Amino acid sequence: MKNNSPIGVFDSGIGGLSVLKQFLRYMPYEKYIYLGDTARLPYGNKSPETVIEYSLQSARFLVNNGAKIIVIACNTASSLALTAVSNKFDVPVIGMITPAATAALQATSNNRIGIIGTRATISSKSYHNTLQTLYKASELEIFAQACPLFVPLVEEGWLEHPAAHLIAEEYLNGLKEKEIDTLILGCTHYPLLKPLISKILPGVNLVDSGEHAAVSAIKILANLGILVDEKDEYDANPEIDFYVTDVPSTFDEIARRFLGFDVKEPKRISL
């Protein structure tokens, strides 16, 4: 591994671009490879064995292209395949769940934490179990809510649409009644809905898993001595190679929405 080797990020689709955005925010000098397994999404309805195999294939692609760290920007893959990927490859591997759970425990004052995610993520109890493992005291209260309609709302760009507000209220009012003070955004699409969620849950700490994964990655790379040296001047356009297993017709539009800038055409590959 070298300082100028890229950071590898993979997801089952395009939602992981919100994670990439946080990495760009904290480490703008780094090179990146992003892989979206768009031909085989979603991972949430696949068996654990299949998710592990797909994740190993994605990680192998990133390692073969020189990645110095692997970021699993998918909640399902993070919960099911993190150990398998970590054991298989001789590079650091970071997922979404432990960094977010750790941050939530640091943020809460009343030990009442909410989790929102897809049905698959909520059903897996991956965040719930991690929170309980990290915080062994009995007074911790955890409340989970699946929000399946949030993903299509984000991909349609309906971030402030009246329908989005009604749907968000339906999902979040129960958590509001539980008086949570911290909410884990357990899906890579959900950070784009932060303004809307904050209107319904004012004063609640919103934990973005991608942000805290980026902070954890900085520490790992710094400890290994393989962070890129900061430059006094650098190209404002980040150096990112995009790969997908199928090219969605709306890739450019959605990528711009997630990242805030135009991206180059992704390369289609087969895993």
Sequence and secondary structure as in RCSB ss.txt:
>XXXX:A:sequence
MKNNSPIGVFDSGIGGLSVLKQFLRYMPYEKYIYLGDTARLPYGNKSPETVIEYSLQSARFLVNNGAKIIVIACN
TASSLALTAVSNKFDVPVIGMITPAATAALQATSNNRIGIIGTRATISSKSYHNTLQTLYKASELEIFAQACPLF
VPLVEEGWLEHPAAHLIAEEYLNGLKEKEIDTLILGCTHYPLLKPLISKILPGVNLVDSGEHAAVSAIKILANLG
ILVDEKDEYDANPEIDFYVTDVPSTFDEIARRFLGFDVKEPKRISL
>XXXX:A:secstr
  TTS EEEEESSSTTHHHHHHHHHH TTSEEEEEE TTS  STTS HHHHHHHHHHHHHHHHHTT SEEEE  H
HHHHHHHHHHHHH SS EE SHHHHHHHHHHH SSSEEEEEE HHHHHHTHHHHHHHHH   TT EEEEEE TTH
HHHHHHT SS HHHHHHHHHHHHHHHHTT SEEEEESTTGGGGHHHHHHHSTT EEEEHHHHHHHHHHHHHHHHT
 S    SS  SS EEEEEESS  TTHHHHHHHHHSS     EE   
